[in-house]
């Protein structure tokens, strides 16, 4: 009597890597999107693969799944994931109201218009609240943008960017002072948050391009130019 070999199992990531255009994996990819939402995980490659399969089989397209993919892509900013996903979504689908809203939200984030973003988001909680962690992800992106622009951020500017005020903002600032290198100063009538130094808010830290090129590379260039 021969022993039966157990069926080999593969993760969704392995299936996508092996054959991303196989329509048989479409249902698995949809389930995987929901798993990403519930577990607060993220896999852009799998989501792009699903959107490409929808292009080949538009009758199987799930508007709910596409919306969740786009929301997860927004949460990945400053990565360009939202644009990559949107490119694969048919124009007539993009014209649906919830997708028009997500496109507007993306534009506000890309241009750093955080007050408008939070105002629009508050009007569309029914779309956004289905994905846990959305607000926290956008707050992280807002802090990223501020860190590229400011050496010292006035408290009202921070409050507007992350949509937090009062005691909640106090706790938020205390947490980052303890864990992210923020320093809180008193500046006039308001507090100032000194952000960690980087090559964007302190340009003097940025090396000149010439300094970054090893000497041996330069010596190889001269014979080519001569």
C-alpha positions as CSV (number, residue, x, y, z in Angstrom):
1,X,0.0,0.0,0.0
2,X,1.5,3.3,-1.1
3,X,1.3,6.4,1.1
4,X,-0.6,9.3,-0.5
5,X,1.5,12.5,-0.6
6,X,-0.2,15.5,1.0
7,X,-1.4,18.1,-1.5
8,X,1.2,20.9,-1.8
9,X,-0.1,24.3,-0.6
10,X,1.1,27.7,-1.7
11,X,0.7,31.1,-0.3
12,X,-1.1,33.8,-2.3
13,X,2.2,35.5,-2.8
14,X,3.7,32.4,-4.3
15,X,0.7,31.8,-6.6
16,X,0.9,35.4,-7.9
17,X,4.7,35.1,-8.5
18,X,4.2,31.9,-10.4
19,X,1.3,32.9,-12.6
20,X,-0.1,36.4,-12.1
21,X,-2.4,36.2,-15.1
22,X,-4.2,33.0,-14.3
23,X,-7.9,33.7,-14.0
24,X,-8.4,30.8,-11.6
25,X,-6.7,32.7,-8.9
26,X,-9.1,35.7,-9.1
27,X,-11.3,34.5,-6.2
28,X,-8.2,33.8,-4.0
29,X,-6.9,37.3,-4.7
30,X,-10.3,38.8,-3.7
31,X,-10.2,36.8,-0.4
32,X,-6.6,38.0,0.1
33,X,-7.7,41.7,-0.2
34,X,-10.2,41.1,2.6
35,X,-7.5,39.4,4.6
36,X,-5.2,42.4,4.1
37,X,-8.0,44.7,5.5
38,X,-8.8,42.6,8.5
39,X,-5.1,41.9,9.4
40,X,-3.9,45.4,8.5
41,X,-1.4,43.8,6.1
42,X,-0.6,45.0,2.6
43,X,0.6,43.4,-0.7
44,X,0.7,45.8,-3.7
45,X,1.8,43.1,-6.2
46,X,-1.2,40.8,-5.4
47,X,-3.6,43.7,-5.6
48,X,-2.2,44.9,-9.0
49,X,-2.5,41.3,-10.2
50,X,-6.2,41.2,-9.3
51,X,-6.8,44.5,-11.0
52,X,-5.2,43.2,-14.2
53,X,-7.4,40.1,-14.0
54,X,-10.4,42.3,-13.8
55,X,-9.3,44.0,-17.0
56,X,-9.5,40.6,-18.7
57,X,-12.7,39.6,-17.0
58,X,-14.6,42.8,-16.4
59,X,-17.9,41.0,-15.6
60,X,-16.2,39.6,-12.4
61,X,-15.1,43.0,-11.1
62,X,-16.1,43.7,-7.5
63,X,-16.6,47.4,-6.8
64,X,-16.2,46.7,-3.1
65,X,-12.9,45.0,-3.5
66,X,-11.6,47.7,-5.9
67,X,-12.5,50.4,-3.3
68,X,-10.6,48.5,-0.6
69,X,-7.6,48.2,-2.8
70,X,-7.6,51.9,-3.5
71,X,-8.0,52.8,0.2
72,X,-5.1,50.5,1.1
73,X,-3.1,52.2,-1.6
74,X,-3.9,55.6,-0.2
75,X,-2.6,54.4,3.2
76,X,0.8,53.5,1.5
77,X,1.6,57.1,0.6
78,X,4.1,58.6,-0.2
79,X,4.5,55.5,-2.4
80,X,2.8,55.9,-5.8
81,X,0.6,52.9,-5.3
82,X,-2.7,54.7,-5.7
83,X,-1.8,55.9,-9.2
84,X,-0.5,52.5,-10.2
85,X,-3.8,50.9,-9.1
86,X,-6.0,53.7,-10.6
87,X,-4.3,53.2,-14.0
88,X,-5.7,49.6,-14.1
89,X,-9.3,50.6,-13.2
90,X,-11.7,51.2,-16.1
91,X,-12.7,54.9,-16.6
92,X,-16.4,54.1,-16.2
93,X,-15.7,52.5,-12.8
94,X,-13.7,55.5,-11.7
95,X,-16.7,57.7,-12.4
96,X,-18.7,56.0,-9.6
97,X,-19.1,58.4,-6.7
98,X,-17.0,56.5,-4.1
99,X,-14.1,56.4,-6.6
100,X,-14.4,60.0,-7.4
101,X,-14.2,60.7,-3.7
102,X,-11.0,58.6,-3.3
103,X,-9.4,60.4,-6.3
104,X,-10.1,63.8,-4.7
105,X,-8.7,62.6,-1.4
106,X,-5.6,61.4,-3.2
107,X,-5.2,64.8,-4.8
108,X,-5.4,66.6,-1.4
109,X,-2.8,64.3,0.1
110,X,-0.4,64.6,-2.8
111,X,-0.6,68.4,-2.6
112,X,-0.4,68.5,1.2
113,X,-3.8,70.1,1.7
114,X,-4.6,68.2,4.9
115,X,-7.4,70.4,6.2
116,X,-9.4,69.8,3.0
117,X,-8.5,66.1,3.1
118,X,-9.8,65.6,6.7
119,X,-13.0,67.7,5.9
120,X,-13.7,65.5,2.8
121,X,-12.8,62.3,4.7
122,X,-15.2,63.2,7.5
123,X,-18.1,63.4,5.0
124,X,-17.2,59.9,3.6
125,X,-16.6,57.8,6.7
126,X,-18.9,55.1,5.3
127,X,-16.3,54.5,2.6
128,X,-13.2,54.8,4.6
129,X,-14.1,53.1,8.0
130,X,-14.3,49.7,6.4
131,X,-10.5,49.6,6.4
132,X,-9.0,49.6,9.9
133,X,-5.9,51.8,10.4
134,X,-6.8,54.3,7.7
135,X,-6.6,57.4,9.9
136,X,-3.4,56.4,11.6
137,X,-1.7,55.7,8.2
138,X,-2.6,59.1,6.9
139,X,-1.4,60.8,10.1
140,X,1.9,59.0,9.5
141,X,2.0,60.4,6.0
142,X,1.2,63.9,7.2
143,X,4.1,63.7,9.7
144,X,6.4,62.5,6.9
145,X,5.4,65.6,4.8
146,X,5.9,68.0,7.7
147,X,9.3,66.5,8.4
148,X,10.4,67.3,4.9
149,X,9.3,70.9,5.2
150,X,9.8,72.1,8.8
151,X,12.6,72.2,11.3
152,X,10.1,73.4,13.9
153,X,6.4,72.9,13.5
154,X,3.9,75.1,15.3
155,X,1.4,73.2,17.3
156,X,-1.6,74.5,15.2
157,X,0.0,73.3,12.0
158,X,0.6,69.9,13.4
159,X,-3.0,69.7,14.7
160,X,-4.4,70.6,11.3
161,X,-2.2,68.1,9.5
162,X,-3.1,65.1,11.7
163,X,-6.6,66.2,12.6
164,X,-6.0,65.9,16.4
165,X,-6.6,68.6,19.0
166,X,-6.7,69.1,22.8
167,X,-5.6,66.4,25.2
168,X,-5.4,63.8,22.4
169,X,-2.8,66.0,20.7
170,X,-0.9,66.4,24.0
171,X,-0.7,62.6,24.3
172,X,0.3,62.3,20.6
173,X,3.1,64.7,21.0
174,X,4.3,63.1,24.3
175,X,4.4,59.7,22.6
176,X,6.6,61.0,19.7
177,X,8.8,63.0,22.1
178,X,9.5,59.7,23.8
179,X,9.8,57.5,20.7
180,X,10.5,59.6,17.6
181,X,13.0,62.2,18.7
182,X,10.6,65.1,18.9
183,X,11.5,68.0,21.2
184,X,8.7,70.2,22.4
185,X,9.5,73.9,22.9
186,X,7.4,76.8,24.1
187,X,7.3,79.4,21.3
188,X,5.3,82.6,22.0
189,X,1.7,81.8,22.5
190,X,2.0,78.3,21.2
191,X,4.2,75.2,21.4
192,X,6.8,74.4,18.7
193,X,7.7,70.8,17.9
194,X,11.4,70.4,16.8
195,X,11.5,67.5,14.4
196,X,14.5,65.3,13.8
197,X,17.1,66.6,11.4
198,X,17.2,65.2,7.9
199,X,18.6,66.3,4.6
200,X,15.3,68.0,3.6
201,X,14.6,70.2,6.6
202,X,18.4,70.7,7.0
203,X,19.8,71.0,3.5
204,X,23.3,71.4,4.8
205,X,23.2,67.7,5.6
206,X,22.8,66.8,2.0
207,X,26.0,65.9,0.3
208,X,27.0,67.4,-3.0
209,X,26.6,65.0,-5.9
210,X,30.3,65.3,-6.6
211,X,31.1,64.2,-3.1
212,X,29.1,61.1,-3.5
213,X,31.0,59.9,-6.6
214,X,34.0,57.8,-5.8
215,X,37.3,59.0,-7.2
216,X,37.9,55.8,-9.2
217,X,34.6,56.4,-11.0
218,X,35.7,59.9,-12.0
219,X,39.0,58.6,-13.4
220,X,37.1,56.1,-15.6
221,X,35.0,59.0,-17.1
222,X,37.9,61.2,-18.3
223,X,39.2,58.7,-20.9
224,X,35.7,58.4,-22.3
225,X,35.4,62.2,-22.6
226,X,38.8,62.8,-24.1
